[in-house]
Amino acid sequence: MKIKDILSKKRVVFLLIFLVLVFVGKRINFSSVVGMDNQFFTLFQFFGPIAGSFLGTVFGLSVVLGSQILDILINGNHFTLITILRLTPMLFAVYYFSTKNKSTFIVPLLAMFLFIAHPIGKTVWFYTLYWLIPIIVKLLPKKYSNMLFLKSLGSTFTAHSIGSVIWIWTIPMTAEQWILLIPVVAIERFLFSIGISGSYITFNTVLDWLISKFRLKTSFGVINIDKRYIITNMIKRSE
């Protein structure tokens, strides 16, 4: 397979847009990460999971991983264990969002067991009930599991499940701190879900316009655009 087939014009367009957004989004803080100083959730959480839907799961995962590593290098940060582990929640979110494979419900299910296996996690087991959301969404009939908001909700809570397991095993936190996080998580993940849904609609609309405007045609490496979520089509359906 030739490099020009993998990096088609359409994929290059998406890649450039995505890398710019990652660079900007990573520098706009949304909320602080409890338990560690100067660590934040950023705007990256609002659009990171959608990459696999446009590029295909494997290529999307590669782009998200590569963009996160590039951002670390640009910032001059060191690759510590916690830094490397923090790359993984978004990768699982990408995989959940981009694939129709129902077996992805195993990821949050496994996270529940790993969280409760921790001495502190065992005392706040009810915190893991959030992760029933991505499990339920994936097991719903296709017409519901493929709904944009539900898919976004499942994706962000899958990332949350992985991130929480990493956190409880690497960062000292009390049971009280985890309990205090419960209402914060509800608001935070709801907003992330809205952001992911909005980003998906925006990317579909912009990419469709760019491809039509500049006639980006290729026989391989096509960007997957969901016509249902182009803004003009959504307006027509609502009329």
N, C-alpha and C positions, 0 to 999 in steps of 0.2 A: 504494500500500500504506500503510495507516494504522499509526501508531506503536503503537497498542494491539494490532494484529495481530502486530507484530514482538516487542513486549515482553508476551507473554502471561503469565498468572499463573504457569504452570509455569516459564517461562524466568526470570521475576523471582525466583522462589524459588531456582533454581539460581544465578543471578547474585549474589544477596545472600550465599548460602553460600560461593560461590567467592571473592568479594571479601574476605570476612572471613578465609578461609583463606590467601589471598595475603598479606594484611596481616600475619597471624600467622606464616605459613610463611617469609616473606622475612626475618623477624627471628630465626629459629632456624637457626643455622649448623650445617651437616653436616660439611663439610671445606673446607680452605683451597684457594684457586686458586694453583697454583705459578706464580711469575714476577711476581706483583703483590701488594703489601702490602695488607692489610685487604680482600681480596676473597675471598668464600666461595661455595661451593655451599650452598644452603639447602634446607629442607624443601619449598620450591616445586617442586623437581625431582621430588618424589615424586608430585605430583598435577597439575602443570601440563598435561601432554600429553593428559589425558583430556577436556578441555572440549569439543573438537569432536565427540566421540562422542555427547554428550548434546544439544548445541545445533545440530549440523550444522557442517560444516567451516568455512564462511565466517563464520558468527556466532561459532563457537568461537574462530577465529583473532582476530576483532575483540575479543572479550572478554579473551583472554589478552594481546593487545597493549595494550589499554586499561588493564587492571589493572596491567601493568608500568609504563606511563607514569604512571599515577596514583600508584603507589608511589614513583616517582622524585620527583614533585612534592611529595608529602607529606613526604618526607625532606629536601626542599630541595636536592637534588643538581642539578648542572649537566648539561646535555645536551652531552656531549663526543662525539667520533667513536666512541671505544671504548664509551661508555655506550649509544649508539644501536645499534652493532653487536652488543652483548651481548644485545639484545632478540631477535635473530633465531634463535638455536639452538632456543629453546622453540617458536617459531612453526613451524619445520620439524618438530619433534617432534610437535606437535599435528596437523599435516597428515598425517604418516606414520601416526599412531595412528588417525585418524578416517576415512581413506579406504581403500577396497579397490583403488584404482587401482595397478596394479603398476608404473607408470612412476615411482613415487616412488623406486625404486632408483637413478634417475639422480642424485639429490642426493648420496648418499654416494660414488657413483662419481666425480662431478665433484670432490668434496672431496678424493678421493685424488690426482687429477691436480694440483689447486691446491696441495696440501700438498707433493708431491714436486717441484713447480716452484720451490719456495723452496730457496736454497742449502743451508740446514741440513736442510730436509725431505728433500732428495735423499740425504743421508747416513744418514737414519734412516727410509728408505722403508718398512721393515717395521712401523713404528708404525701405518701406515694399514691394515694387514691386519685390524685390528679392524672396519673399516668394510665388510668383506665380510659381516659378520653381518646388517645390515639389508638388504643386497642379496640374500643367500641366502634370508632369511625371506620377503621380498616375492615371490620367484620360486618358492617352494614351492607345491604344490597348496593350494587354498583351505582345506581342512580343517586344514592345519597353519599356514598363514600367518595364519589368523584365531584361532589359539590365543592366549589372553590373555597368557601369560607371554612367548611368542615375539614377539608384537606389541609388548609393553612393552619387550622387549630391543632390538628393531629401532628403536623410537622413541627410546630414550635414546642409542643409538649413532649415530643420525642427528643428534641434537643435539650429540653429542660431535664428530662429524666437522666440523660447521659451526663449532663453538666452537674446535676445534683449528686450523682454517685461519685464522680471525680472529686467533688468538693468535700463530701463527708469523709472520704478516705484520705484526703490530703491536707485539708484546712481545719484546724480545731474550731469547732462551734458547739455551743451548748444546745440542749433540747429546747430551751426557751427561745433561743434565736431562730431555730427552725420553725417553731410554732408561730412566732411573730411574722415570719415570711409568708405564711399561708394566704392572708388577704392580699399581700403585695403581689404574689405570684398570679393570683386571679386577674388583677387589673393589668399587670404587665403583659401576660400572655394573651389576653384579649386584644390589647393594643397591637401586639406583634402580629396577631392573626389578621387584623384589619390591614396592617401595613403590608403583609405578604400578599394578601388578596389584591390590594391597590397596586402594588408593584407589578404583579402578574398582568393585570389589566393594562397598565401603562406600557410595559414591555411589549405585549402583544400588539398594542396600537401603534407604538413608535416603530417597531421592527417591520410591521406590515407596510407602514407608510414609506420607510426607507427602501425596502425591497422593491416596492412598486415605483417609487420615485426614481431610483437609480438603476432599475432593471437588473438587479443582482440575481442572475440565473446561473445555476450550476447543476450538474447531473449527480453530484455526490455531496454529502455533508450538509443536507438541507436543514435549516432551522425549523423546528416544529412550532408553528403558530396555531393557536387555538382561535378560530374565527368567532367562536361564541363570545370571546372576551375582548373583542375589539370594540372600542367605545361606541362607534357609529352603529355597529350591529346591535349592541345592547340597547341603544336608544330606540332603534327601529322595533325591536321586540317588545319594548315597553309601551309603544304607542297603540 
